[in-house]
């Protein structure tokens, strides 16, 4: 572990510094007496002056001992942000902008706000202000959302000069009150030249058992790509532009996931609050909005970042009248209902609950109206816990989550756009202490295990927790052949609009019944103990540890119904961010051949005249029939349990 010095302009770095550099003592330099010597010396001085002014001077890597490391300066917000009275109590601290990231269509600010400060007020009175510009130095605030109790996400529109001159140097950004000189203190500076852009940035972290997992944008541009760990390092610094950075080894690096060696125990408190980042031989030190916190393990993350119904209101012991209807409709017994109550995270300090058999992890963006159907259906199938990564929704998803309190849902505010694979990797760590198996499917995808929904004599059954039986049976079959089951894969059937011009009232499972003949892609249920340390995942399935294998179910045993091509009023919303995972700017017409795009539609949301008839090759109403038979409201048989009364 070493302290390294770094270049002043890291994004321009092409190589990491060498292990050591011999420096010639000044006493050995002699003065040239000839005119030729003076001319050469003058040229050399000029060249070095130009390089230094351009910010690309190379400094030698330094190796220091532990004593020197432990003398690293402690974090001092007074030095970095002189306007913040940190000597006062937490509830007296000033609001300040901690970091900022430039996205393709907005600038996101991470703003620290004490609990005692009610600062949001009228959003229309706030604006983002960019330093270093005389004209057009402000842009309106377009959204404000809390991420934790004291951290808010503020998004502003991008000023015209940023779009017109993307390479323009802008020193920083802060918040201000319109038509006034009031401005919020800001530390949102990566270096004196530019703010972090979404192309290259370290954006999230989580402590695993004996390592740190960082999520990094920009290291790779293609799915599944691995990185040679000999060319990357994990670095810690009070400022990433500092000459001295603490360094640890990279253990694994794939996709956007980098697993770092933890600092030694005696340095954990010393490094608390330091920036964490990645130094790559071809990029230098990447910008980062991540800070080292030795407490940031799964339980800490859940308590800080997860929003549950318990944090907003007191959940009553008895289910609401609507949940009673749901419970009655799906024939759950009292013990099952009691077991599905929201999990109290504070109980972790005194009691370690048994792991749940099956949980679900998904990412959502503006699909609140479909979420209730998805949760109720899969809860009946056996899902006992939900990890919801809210990817900047603005359709009142929080109200829907509140209404589903009995289903044990934790909603994480996840502002990092187009990062589903990385979020799923993150979820494997988050859910490991609570869940044995996790289902990784989207909100428009429904697991349909038709074989396990029939009895031994071939008749239909409405027995709940069918996915538990499926996992047990498939695990037994693997054990009989001497194997350990680590994952179960399902083929995906893509359903089309099925002749509908608008979203069906009774839900997607009943309304869309016409699909393509051949399946595309597959989704999975994964045993968390079997997931490889690299956390590599592609198309919702994970690389497994040695000794585990994945079984793929036959299509007459189980499939996933993917309601991908819905009525146009729903489907057109996908064009807002419809691009491949590694397309950082979803506004550009690039990577158009990706399966994330829609066949024949290009990149513009222009409705084809025959949209309602597309993607319809075969009628398949099997799941629709099962849903109509199982989820009718007892008091209103013409309605399903997730429909509005």
N, C-alpha and C positions, 0 to 999 in steps of 0.2 A: 504494500500500500504506500502510495507516494503522494507528495504534493507536486503538482506540475504547473508550469507557467504556460500561458496560452497567448495566442495572437490577439491583436486588438480587433480584428474583423473576422470572427470565426466562420461566418458563412462563406467567406472566400478562401478559407484554408483548404489546401489540397492534401496535406500530409500531417500526421501527428509529429510532434517534435522528436528528435532522436533521443536515445537514452542518456547520452552525455555529450557535452561539447567542450573541447579544450579552448580556453580563452588565453590569448597571448598577453602577457603582462605589458602594461603601458611603457615600462622602462626599456623594453626591447625595440620600441619604435624609433627609428632614426629619421632625421629631417633630410629630405632630398635637396641637393644643392643645384642640380642641373635644371635648366628650363624645361626639359622633357619630363623630368621627375615631378616638377611642380604642376605641370599640365595634367599628368596622369592622376596625381593626388587630388587636384581640383575636380576632375571628372568623377573620381570615386566618391568624393564628398557630396557632389551634386546628386549622384544616383541614390546614395543612401538617404539623403534628405528628402527626395521625392518619394521614396518607398515609405519612409517614416510618416510623411504627411498623409499618405494614402491609407495608413492604418494597417499595413500588412507586414510590419516588422516581425522577424522571427526571433524568439528568445529561447535560450537553452532550457531543456527539461532539468529540473533539480531534484535530487534525491535527498530526503531529510530523515532524521531519526524520529523516534516517538516523542522525545522531549519537544522537538520543534513543532510537531503536529499538535500536541496538546496546548501549545501556546497560541493556537489560532484564535482570533478575536471572537468574542461572543456576539450574538445578534443584538444590534442596537437600532431600534427604529428611530431613535432621536437623531442618529447620525444620518440615516437614509431619508428620513422624513422629519425635518426639523419642526414642522408645524404640529406634530402629534404629541400631546402631553402624556407620554406613557408612564410617567411617575405617578399619575393619578390612577384611581381604581378603574376596572374594566368598563364600568357603566358610564364613566366620564370621558372615555377616549373619543377622539374625533372620528367622524366618518372619513375614510380615505380609500382611494382606488389602489388596490393591491396589484393587479395585473390587467393586461388587455391582450386580445388576440384579434387579428384582422381576418375575417372570413370573406368568402367571395361576395356575399351580398349584405354584410353588416359588420360592425365592429363590436365585439363583446368585451365588456368591462366586468371584472370581478371586484366587487365593492364590499369592504368590511364595514359593518354597521352594528354598533352595540345594541343589545336588546332594549335598552331604555330609550333609544332614539327612534321616533316615528318620523322618518325622513321622506318617505315616498310621496305622500300627499298627492298633489296634482302633477301627473307625469308631464303634462304639456308645458310646465314651467321649467323643465330641465332640458339641458342640451349637452352634447359632448363637445369638448373644445380640444383642438389639436395644436400642439406647440410648434413653433417654427414657421408658421404661415401668417402672413399679414392679412390676406383676403381669404374668404371662404374657410375660415378656421373653425367653424362650428357646424354641427349637424344635429337634427332632432332625435330625441330618445323615442324608440319605437316599442320597447317592452321592458318591464322590470319584474323579476321573479325571485323569490327567495330560494337559495339552495340549501343553506343550513341556517341555524338560528342567528348567526352573525355574518353571513356571507350572501350577498345578493348578486344576481346576474342582470346586468343592464346592457341592452343592445341598442346601438345607434345606427342610423343609415350611414352609408359611406359617402363622404363628400365627393363632389365631382372631380376635384383635382386628383384624388387618389385613383379613381378609375381612369382618368386621362393620362396621368403620369404614375403608373404603378411603382416605379423605382424611385420616386421622389422621397427624399429624406425627411421624415417627420419624427421629431424627437420624443414625443409622448402624447398622451391623451388624458383628459380628466373630465369631470362633470362641473357644470356651472349653472347658475340661474339666469334665465334669459333676461336680456335688457338690464343686466347688472354686472358689477365687478366681482360678485361672489363666485368663488371657485373652490372645489374640493381638493384637498391635498392628494397628490398622486405619486405613487411609486412605480407606475406602469411604464417602465423603461427597461429594455433589454440591453441596448448599447446606445451610444450617442447617434446612431445612424438610422435605425428603423425599429418599429414595433414588431413583435412576433407575428408571422403570418401562418395561416392554417397549413401551408405546405410543409413547414418544418417547425415542430414544437413538441415538447414533452408535456402531456396534458393531464395525466392521472397517475396515481400510485396506490399501492396496497401492500402491506406487509404480509408475507406468507410465514410459514413456520420458521424457516431459517434463512430467508432471503427477502428481497424487495422486488416487486413487479412494477415496472414502469410501462406506461402506454405512450407510444412515440409515433408521431406523424412525420413521414418523410424519409425514413430509413429505407423502406422498400416501396416499390410501385406495382408489385404483382402479388396476387394471393399465393400462399404456400412457400414463398421464397424465404430461404434461410440466410442468415448473415454469419460470416466468419467471425467468431468471437475474438479472434486475435487482433482484429482491426477496430474494435470498439471498447470503450471503457465507461464505467459509471463514475460521475464526478459530483462533488458536493462543494458548494461555495457560498459565502455570504453574498457575493455578487459573482455572476458567471463571467463577468469581464475582469475579474480580479486576476492578478498574476499567479496567485497560489490557489489551487483547487485540490481538495482531498479526493483520492481516487480508489475505487475498488474494482474487482474483476467482474466481467460479464459472464454469467453461467450459461445462459441460453439466449438466443435472439432469433425470433421468427416473426414474420408479418409485422404487426405493430406492437408486439409484446417483447420486452427485454427484461430478463430476470437478473438482478444484481446481487452480488455478495453484500451482506450487511456489514456496516462498520463494526469494529470490535466493541464489546460491551462498555469498556471504560470511556469510549468516545461518543456514546449515543447522546448523552445530555449535552455534550459540547457542540455537537452538530445539529441539535434540535433547532428547527427554524431555518436551516440553510437550504438554499436552492438545490434540487437534485436534477441532473441532466445526463445526457449521453455525449461523449466525445467520439466522433467517428473519423477515420483517417481521410475520408473523402469530403467531409462536411465541416469538421471542427466541432466546437461545442454548440449544441443546439439550444435555441431559446427554450425556456421552461416556465410553467406556471405552477410547478409542483414544489412543495417544501417537505423536508424530512421531519417526520414525527414518529419516534419509536413506539408510540401507542397506536398507530394507525393500522390495527389489525381488523379482521372482519367484524367483530363485535363493535369496535369503536366506530368503524365506518357506518355500520347500520344505525347506531345511535345518533351519529352526526348528520348523515346524509339521507337516511330513509325517512320518508314521511308516511306515517300510518294514521289510522283513524284515532288511535289512542292519544296521539299528540295534539289533536284538535278538539276532541270531545270525549266525554266519558262513555265507554261502551257498556250498555246494560247487559246483565247476565242473560236475560231472555232475548231471543231473536226478535227482530221487528216482524210486523204482520206479513210483510212481503217475503222475508226469509222463511217464515213459517210455511208459506205457500210453496216455496221452492223445496223446502225440506220434505213437505208432504208429498209433493209431486214426484220426487225422485226416491221416496221410500227410504230415507235415512233414519237410523235408530237414534235414540237419545245419546248414546255414548259417542257416536260418530259426530253428532252435532256439537256436543260439548268439546270434543277434541279439536274441532275446527275453529274454536274461538281465536281471536287475534293473539299472537304470542307476545307476552310482556318481556321486552328485552332486558329490563332491569332484573328479572329473575335469574339471569345468567350468573350473577354474583353469588347466588346461594344455591342454585340448583341447575344441573345440566340435564335438560330434557332428553328423552330418547329421540333418535333421529327419525324423521319422517321417511316413509317408504318412497314417496314420489313428490317432487316439486316441479315447478315450471319457471323458466326464465324467458322473457321476451322483451323486445323493444317496441315502443309505440310512438307514433307521431300522428296526432289528429285523427284518431280512430275511436274516440270515446263512445260513440253510438253503437259500436260493434263489440265493445269490451265485455258488457254484461253477459251476452249470449256465450261468448268464448269461455268466460270464467265458470258460469253455471254448468255448462256442458262438461268441461274438463274436471270440475270438482266432482261431478257425478261419476266420471270415469275413474277417479281415484287420486287426482292431484290435491295435495294437502297444504301447499304453501306456494306463494307466487312472488317472484322478484321481477318487478316492473321497472324497466329503464325508460323513463319519459324523455324522449328526444326533442324537447322544446315544444311540446304541444300547447295550443292555445284554444282548445275546445272544451274546457271545463272537465278534463279527465279526473281532476281531483275530487269532484263531486260524485262521479260514478264510483270511484274507489271507496269513498266514504260510505256509499250506500251498500257496498259489498263487504262490510266489516267482518261478517262471519266467515269469510273465505281466506283470511290470513294473508293479506296483500301488503307488501312493502313497496312503496313507489320511490325510486331514486330519481332526482332531477339530474339528467344526463345531458349537458349542453353541447356535447361533442358530436357534431353532425357527421353522418356517414361513417360510423365506427361500430357497426353491429358486431362484426367478428371480434373486435377487441373487447366490447362490452360482454360478450358471451364468455370470453376467456376470464375476464374480471369476475363474472358470476360464478365460475367454478370454484374460485377461492371463497367468495362471499357465502356460498351455500354449503360448503363442505362440512361445517360443524352441525348443520341442521338436517341435511338431506342425504339419503343413500343414492338416489337416482334423480336426475333432472331431465326434464323434457325441454328441448330447444326448438320451439316452433313459433311462427308469427301469429298475429291476432286474426289473420284471415285463413289460418290453417287449422284443420280439425283432425285429430287422430281417430280413425274409424277401424277398430279391431273386430271386424265382422265375425270371424271364426270364434272368438271368445265371447261373443254376444249370443251364442246359440248353446243349447243344452246338448247332452250326449245323444239324445234321440233326434236332434236336428231342429227342434222347435226354438222359437225366439225366447229370449229372457230379458228382463229388465233389472237384473242384479247389478248393484252399484260396485264401484271399485274394481271394475273389470281389468284395468291396466295392472293392478297388483297381481291378479291371477296370471296375467300374461307374462309379467316379469319373472314370477316364481316358476312357471312352467318352462319358459325358455331357458332359465338358469339351470333347471334340473336336466333338461335335454343336453345342455353343454357339458354339465358335470358327468353325465353318463358316458360321454366320449372323452373324458379326461381333460376338459377345457374349463377356463374361467370366462364367463360372459362379462364383457365390459361395455357393450352397447347393442342396441336394437335399432335397425334402420327400416324405414318405410318408404316405398315409392310414393311419389306425389302425382295425383291426378289434377290437372288444371281445368277448372270450370270456367265457362264463358258467361256472358250476360243472360243467356237462356231466354231471349226474346223480351227482356224487361227494359223499359226506358228509365225506370227509377228504382231505387233501393227497395227490396221487398220488406213489407211490414213485419212479417213473422220471423225475419232473420235470414241470414245467408244460407244456413243449412237446409231450410225449407224452400227458399225462393229460387236458388240456382241448382238446376238439375241436369244441365247439358254440358258435356265436357269433351275434351280431346281424347282420342282413343289411346294414344301412347303416353305413358307417364314421362315426366321431366324432373330431374333432380330427385333428391331424397332428403328426409329429415330424420331425427334420431332422438332416442332416449339414452342417456349416458350414465354409467355408474361412476360417480365422482372419484372413488378410490382408484379407478383404473386410468384416469386421465394422465397423460404424460406431463412431466414438469415443464415442457416447452409451451404447453397450452395451445398448441397449433390446432386450429379448426378451420374447416372449409365446408361451406354449404351446410352448416348446422351439425356437423359431426366432427369428432375430435380424434387426434392421434392418441393411441393408447400405450400404456406401459407394456414392457415385455411380459408375456405370460397371459395377457388378456386378448380377446378377439371380439369382433362384432358379427352379429348374425343379421342377415337381411331377410325379412319376412316375405313369404310368397304373397302375391296380390289377392289371393282368396283367403288369406289369414288376417292381414291388416294393411291399411294404406293411410295416406294423408289426403284428405280432400282440401285442395288449395283453391280458394275462391279468388283467383288472381285477377281475372278479367270481369269485373263487376259492371253494373250499370254505369253509364258514362258520367253521371253527376258525382259518382264516387271515384271512378278510375282516373279521371282527369287530374285529380290532386297529386297523383304519383309523378306527374311530369315536373313538379316543383323541384324535386331532388332525384329524379330518375337518372341514375348513372351508376357505373361500377364503383365498388368499394374504394378502389385506389384512384378514382378520379376526384381530386381535391376540389376542383371547381365544377360543380354540377350545372353551371350556367353555360358551359362551353359544349359544343357539339363534338365531343371526343369519346373514344371508346364506344362508338355506336354499335359495334357488333356484340357487346356484352349481353348476356342473357338477362341482365337486370333491365335492359331496354325492352320495348314491346315490338314484336315482329311487324315490320311494314309500316310503323308509325313514325319513325325517326325520333326527333327530340322536341317536337312542338305538339302542344295539346290541341290538335285540330280533329274534331270528331268525324270519323268516316260515316258515310251515309248508311252503310249496312252494319254498323257496330253491333246492334242487338242480335244479329244473326251470326256473328263471328265466333270462332273457337267452340263450335258446336258440331261434334261429329257423332256422338252417341248419347242417348238419354240414360241417366244413372240417378234414380231416385231412392236408392237403398237407404242412405243416411237420412234423407228427408222423411221417409216412412218411419224409421226408428225414432226420430225426434218427435214427430207428431204423436206417436204412441206413448212416449215416455214423459214429455215435458208439458203436458196440458195443465192449465190451472184448474184445480178441483172446483173452484167456485164459478169459473167461467171457462167451460170446456172449449169454447171457440178461440181462446187465446192461449199463448204459451207463457211460461213463467217469467220470461224476460221482457215481454211486451208491456208497454205502458197501459195502465188501467183506463 
